[in-house]
Amino acid sequence: MRLFGPFALLLAVSCSTTPDQPEAVVQTPEAPAASVPSSSTAERDAWQKPQIILELMGNDLRGRKVADLKAGDGYFTFKMIEVGANVIAIDDDPANIALIEARKKELNLGDDRLQVRLVKLGETGLAPDEVEVCVMIHGFVRIPNKLEFITQVYNATQEPKPFFLVEWLNSATPIGPPMSDRMSSEKIMDEIGMVGYTDIGAYSAKIPYQVFLFASYQTEVLPMPEGVDPESLLP
């Protein structure tokens, strides 16, 4: 399957949840939502559903240069490396950077497979057209100047500029941040749409408590009218 195949299938926004999800827990100041489990545990695999998210990305990152924006402790960085991606892990927390560097050393990964960058929150630390794919897991809401950040993401990604995000649903869930740290899918897509992406959508039917969002830039090439010589159109 090609990397960007799912775009044609995910044009509609889905706000449904899986049938077997536990009933949502109402979050109040007196009873906050449970904290997110450690990313190094099997528990996170159970609710994060990384294999499903990779499938939604197209299920073929082999050999592709991917930016993991707001990489945290590297949970998704190493998931993507496991399936063959070459990753630039980016985060604003020195503690997270140290964790990723330690794991990189433990796995004996070279810079061709993993680069690690400490950057200021709200910046990508990427050069124009440096990567083929940008991924952001549970980090978009915290970005201070979203328009500037998305513009950097757009410029840093080679066409068709795929940008994949995972965020928490904008409703109370058994795990996850308080409601003040969430955004609706519609609001996120509105923010992304201000830059130049032509295909934007969201899907939440297969990952509990979360929504998968995608954006890309597709140049539609119109066929030449029959009988028209292309050279006759040149100045």
C-alpha positions, 0 to 999 in steps of 0.5 A, spaced: 500 500 500 502 506 498 503 511 503 498 516 502 492 511 499 488 512 505 486 519 503 482 517 498 478 513 503 478 518 509 474 524 506 469 525 511 470 526 518 468 521 523 467 522 530 464 515 532 468 511 537 469 504 537 463 499 540 467 496 546 470 503 549 469 504 556 463 509 558 467 516 558 468 518 565 466 526 567 472 530 568 471 535 574 476 539 578 475 534 584 476 528 580 480 529 574 481 524 569 486 518 570 493 520 568 496 517 561 500 511 562 507 510 561 509 510 554 514 504 555 508 499 558 504 495 554 498 499 557 499 504 552 500 499 546 493 497 548 489 504 548 494 508 543 493 502 538 500 504 534 499 499 529 492 502 527 495 509 527 501 506 522 495 503 518 492 510 517 498 513 515 498 508 509 502 502 512 509 503 509 514 508 512 520 504 510 525 508 507 522 514 508 524 520 512 519 522 517 519 528 522 516 526 529 514 533 532 513 533 539 516 526 540 516 526 547 520 520 550 520 517 543 514 512 544 512 513 536 519 515 534 521 507 535 515 505 533 516 508 526 523 506 526 521 499 527 517 499 521 523 502 517 522 509 517 528 514 518 526 519 523 528 526 526 525 526 533 524 533 535 522 535 542 522 541 547 524 538 553 531 536 555 529 530 559 525 527 553 531 528 548 536 524 553 531 519 554 531 518 546 538 519 545 539 513 551 535 509 547 538 510 540 545 508 543 542 502 546 539 500 539 546 502 536 542 506 531 546 511 526 544 518 524 541 515 518 536 512 522 535 517 527 536 524 529 534 527 535 533 535 536 532 539 541 528 545 539 523 551 542 516 549 543 512 552 537 518 551 532 520 544 528 527 545 527 527 543 520 529 546 513 525 546 507 523 540 504 527 536 509 522 530 510 517 526 507 512 526 512 511 530 519 507 526 524 505 529 531 502 525 537 498 529 542 502 535 541 498 540 537 494 543 542 500 546 546 503 549 540 503 557 542 503 560 535 499 555 531 499 558 524 506 559 524 508 552 526 503 549 521 507 554 516 513 551 518 511 544 517 508 545 510 514 548 508 519 542 511 515 537 508 516 534 500 510 534 496 505 531 497 506 534 504 503 529 508 502 531 515 499 526 520 496 528 527 493 524 533 489 528 538 484 527 544 477 527 543 474 533 545 470 530 550 471 526 557 475 520 556 477 515 562 484 517 560 487 523 557 488 531 559 483 535 562 478 538 557 482 545 557 487 541 554 483 539 548 481 541 541 475 539 537 477 536 530 473 541 526 478 547 530 484 543 528 482 542 521 480 549 521 487 551 523 491 546 518 487 549 513 489 556 513 496 554 510 495 551 503 493 544 504 488 541 499 486 535 503 484 535 510 480 530 514 479 526 521 478 519 523 476 516 530 472 510 529 478 505 530 482 508 536 479 509 543 479 516 546 483 519 540 482 522 533 487 521 527 487 527 523 491 528 516 492 533 511 496 533 504 497 538 498 495 535 492 496 538 485 491 536 480 493 536 473 488 537 468 488 533 461 490 537 455 484 538 451 484 533 445 488 536 439 491 542 442 499 542 441 502 543 448 508 547 444 503 552 442 501 554 449 509 556 450 510 564 449 
